[in-house]
Amino acid sequence: MPLDAFKTQVLLLHSEQITLDNLSSGFNDSYTVHCATSGSEALNTIVETPINVIITAHDLTGMPTIENGVFVEIEAGVRMMFAIE
């Protein structure tokens, strides 16, 4: 079994590659970071890899917005969104 199977699998989803590059550089070796610049690319990744954490921009171009959600500020500049169904 490859070592990546034991790491936390993180998917970063953002429309700007430079943002993905900056975000992914902050993760240490305990994580395998996957990046996607579109919803379809993210879905392909999810189909191929069991993802543990998804970090995404809430206003991706061309993607529907979540109307019933709550943003909670964890610390300065770090927000988590909880979707309510």
N, C-alpha and C positions, 0 to 999 in steps of 0.2 A: 504494500500500500504506500503511495507517495506521501511524503511529509506534508504536502499542502492539504491533505485530507484531515489532518489534525489541527490545522490553523482555522481561526475564525474567518469566514468568507464574507467580505464586505463588498457591496455594490455601490459605487458612486454614480449618480445620474445627474448630469448637468449639460446644458446645451453648449457650453464653451469649454473646449479642450484645455485651455490654459488654466481654468479653474480646477478641472479634474487633475491636472498635473500637480498643481499646488497642493490640493487636498491630499492626494495619494502619497505625496512625499512625506507627510507627517505621520504615517503609520509605521510601526516597528515590525520586526520579523515574526511577531505572533499572529499577524494578519496576512491574508492574501487579498489584495485589493483588485477588483474588477472595475473598469470604467465604461460608461456608456454615454453617448451624446444624444440618444433618442430613445423614445419608449420602446420601439421595436427592437433596437439593439439590446436594451435592458431585458426585454422578454426573452430574447434568444439566450442571453447569459443565464437567466433564471432556469430556463429549460435544461441547459447543459450542466449547471452547477448548483448544488444546494447552497443557497445564500442564507447567511445568518442575520445580516444587518443590511438595510438599504438606507442610504443617505441621498436625499434628492432635493433639488430646488422645488419650491411649491408653485412656481409660475413658468413651467416649461412651455416654450412656443409650440403651438399645435396640439397640446395635450389638454384634456378637460381639467378644470379646476375642481377641487373638493370644496363643496359649499358648506358641509357640516363637519367642520374640524375645529380643533382647539389648539392654539400654539401655546406652549409653556416655555418660558425662558429658564433654562437650566443654570446658566451663568452668563455673564456679559457676552453678547454676541453668539451664544449657542442656544438654539431653539429646537424644541422637539414638537412634532405635530402628532396629535392623536385624532384619527378619523372616527367619526361617529356615524354608525349606520342605522 
